[in-house]
Amino acid sequence: MIASRDRYPMILATLALAAVLMIVPLPSWLQSAWPYWVALTLIYWSLETQDRITLGLGFTVGLVLDLLTGSLLGLHALSLVIVIYLVNRFRARLRFFPPWQQALSVFAILMNDRIILLWVISLRGDALPSLDFWLPPLVGTLVWPWLFVVLDRFRGSMRLRATR
Amino acid sequence: MIRGNVGTGTRFSGSAGQTARLMLYGLIAIVLMAMDHRGQYVPKVRNVVENAVEPVYHVVEWPFRAAGNLSEQFRTRRELRHENEELRRRLLAQQADLQRLATLREENRRLRALFEGADSLEFEYRFAELLRVELDPFSHLVLIDRGSDDGVTVGQAVIDGAGVMGQVEDVHLHFASVRLISDPNHALPVQINRTGLRTVAFGLGETDRLVLPNVPREADVRVGDLVVTSGLGDRFPGGYPVAEVRTIDREPGRTFARVEAAPLAALDRGREVLLIRSNVRPPVPPAPEASEAPDGAAASAAGPTGDDAEAGEGESARPDESAEAPQ
C-alpha cells in the first residue's frame, strides 16, 4: 500500500503529459487521427494499479481536459468515467489477456467512447462528423502496445529509484 | 476524490458501489454539459477557472514558438531580400488602390452629408496571433493571444488577411476564445457582393464550407460570387469578404436554393488575425481630412489585402450603406 501511494505523483505526471499531447498543434492530417492519449494512459494505470484510478480521479481529469480543450464542460469527464468503469470492471480478465487481445479490448473501449461522443454531438444538434471521426480509436489501438511498453519502462525505472 | 478503503467489502458490494458511482458521475457530467450548453451559471464559472489554464497553453506553445524563431534566425539574406521586394511591390499596388479609395471615401462622405445620413463608422484594427494550441475539433474555437488586458471585448469581429474568421466569444485576462464562422451554431448576416442580395451564412461544422439556406430559388446568384458581410445585426461591420459561392442547388419545388460557399479566411491554418473595433463617429467632420489620411492609410495597409480591389470594382452596384465599409 505504501509503495502504491508514492505512485500517485507518477500517475499524475503521465496524465499531465497526456493532456498536453491532446492540445499540441498538429498538421491537419495527423490531427484527425490523433489518439485519445488521456484515456490510453488512464487505461494503463487502471490495469496496472489496484485502486489508484478511481472514477472520481477520471471525472476530475476529464473536467480539466474540458477546460483545456474548450469542449462542453463534462464531456471528457463523462467519457473518462465510463472508460475507467469499464476497465475496472473487467480488469481481472484484461490483465491476463495476450497483448493482441488486450489491444482489441482497448479498441472496443475507445470505440464505445466515440459512440458516446457521437451521442453528445447529435444531442447538441451539430453536423454529424465525417468518416475520419472513427480514426482515433484505430490509431489508439495501434499505439497501445507501444504506450504500454513505454509506461512500463517508466514505471520500472521509477520503482528502481524508489527502492535505492 | 481518492478513496482509501477499496476491497474491504465483498466483491459484490464493491462492483455495485462502482456502478452507483458511475451513475452519479455520469449524471453530474450530463447536467454540467446541459448547463454549459444552455449558458446557465456554468459558462461564468468556467470563464474564471479557465484563467488558471493559461500557463499550460504557454508551455505547449513554447517549443513551437521557439522553433519558429530559430528558423527565422537562420533565414538567408537572399530570402529576406526577396521577401522585402515582394512586400514592397504589394505595398505599392495597395497604395494605388488606396488612392482611389480615398477619393471614393470623400465622395461618400459628401453624399452622406447631403442626405444627412447616419453616423459613419470608423474601424480600428488590432493585431493578434492565434495561440498554437489545438482545441477540441468539435468546438470550432480558436484562442488568440489578446485578452481583456488589451481591450478585447465580447462580440468583436475577427478577420484575417483574406476574410472574416469569427467573433470573440469569451474574454480572459491575457487570451480570448474566438468562435469560428464554421460553427454550426454560428449565423452571419451577409450579402452577395455583385447584387446586394442579403441573406445569412451558417456554419456546417466544417472549415471549408458555409451554407446560405435562404436564397430565393430564382435569385441571381452565380458560382464564384463574392459573399461579404452585410453589417446587419451590428456584430460584424459591413463589407468584409466572407466566402466565395461554390455550388448552387436549385431543386425544383423548393422555395429556396441551397447555396454553399467556401470561406476565404484560412479557418484551419491561419496564424495572424486582426480584431476589428468600430467606433461610432460624429457625422461628417470636414476639416481634419489632411491629418487623417496617413492614419487611414496605415489602418488599411494592415487590413484585408485582396479586399480593396474587389470592393472598388463592386462599388457602383452596391447599396449605399455598405459603401464606406472597406475603410
Contacts between the chains, C-beta under 8 A, distances in Angstrom:
chain1	res1	chain2	res2	distance
A	19	B	56	7.9
A	20	B	56	6.9
A	20	B	59	7.1
A	20	B	60	5.6
A	22	B	134	7.7
A	23	B	56	7.7
A	23	B	57	7.5
A	23	B	60	5.6
A	23	B	133	4.9
A	23	B	134	5.3
A	23	B	135	6.8
A	24	B	60	6.0
A	24	B	133	8.0
A	24	B	134	6.3
A	25	B	60	7.7
A	25	B	61	7.8
A	25	B	64	6.1
A	25	B	132	4.3
A	25	B	133	6.3
A	25	B	134	5.1
A	26	B	134	6.0
A	28	B	268	6.0
A	28	B	269	7.4
A	31	B	134	6.3
A	31	B	137	6.9
A	32	B	137	7.4
A	50	B	6	7.5
A	50	B	7	7.3
A	51	B	3	7.4
A	51	B	6	4.1
A	51	B	7	6.6
A	54	B	1	6.7
A	54	B	2	6.4
A	54	B	3	5.5
A	54	B	6	8.0
A	55	B	18	7.2
A	55	B	21	5.0
A	55	B	22	6.2
A	55	B	25	5.4
A	56	B	1	3.6
A	56	B	2	7.2
A	56	B	3	7.3
A	56	B	21	7.7
A	56	B	25	7.4
A	57	B	1	5.8
A	57	B	2	7.1
A	58	B	25	7.8
A	59	B	1	7.6
A	59	B	25	4.9
A	59	B	28	7.5
A	59	B	29	7.1
A	60	B	1	5.7
A	62	B	29	7.4
A	64	B	53	7.9
A	67	B	46	6.9
A	67	B	49	6.1
A	67	B	50	5.6
A	67	B	53	5.1
A	68	B	53	5.7
A	68	B	56	6.3
A	69	B	135	5.0
A	69	B	136	4.1
A	69	B	139	7.0
A	70	B	135	4.5
A	70	B	136	5.9
A	70	B	139	4.8
A	70	B	141	4.6
A	70	B	143	7.7
A	70	B	177	6.2
A	71	B	135	7.5
A	71	B	136	3.8
A	71	B	138	6.9
A	71	B	139	5.4
A	72	B	33	4.9
A	72	B	36	5.3
A	72	B	37	6.2
A	72	B	139	7.9
A	73	B	32	5.0
A	73	B	33	6.6
A	73	B	35	7.9
A	73	B	36	4.2
A	73	B	42	5.7
A	73	B	46	5.8
A	74	B	28	7.3
A	74	B	29	3.9
A	74	B	30	6.8
A	74	B	31	7.6
A	74	B	32	3.4
A	74	B	33	4.1
A	74	B	36	6.7
A	75	B	29	7.6
A	75	B	33	6.0
A	75	B	136	7.9
A	77	B	25	7.2
A	77	B	28	7.8
A	77	B	29	4.5
A	77	B	32	7.2
A	78	B	25	7.7
A	78	B	26	6.0
A	78	B	29	3.7
A	78	B	30	6.7
A	78	B	33	7.3
A	81	B	22	6.4
A	81	B	25	4.5
A	81	B	26	6.3
A	81	B	29	6.7
A	82	B	22	7.2
A	82	B	26	7.2
A	85	B	18	6.4
A	85	B	19	7.8
A	85	B	22	4.6
A	88	B	18	6.2
A	89	B	15	7.0
A	89	B	18	7.0
A	117	B	138	8.0
A	120	B	33	6.8
A	121	B	138	6.2
A	124	B	37	6.4
A	125	B	184	7.1
A	125	B	185	7.8
A	126	B	138	6.5
A	126	B	184	5.0
A	126	B	185	8.0
A	126	B	205	5.4
A	127	B	184	5.4
A	127	B	204	5.5
A	127	B	205	3.7
A	127	B	206	7.2
A	129	B	138	7.3
A	129	B	205	7.6
A	130	B	206	7.9
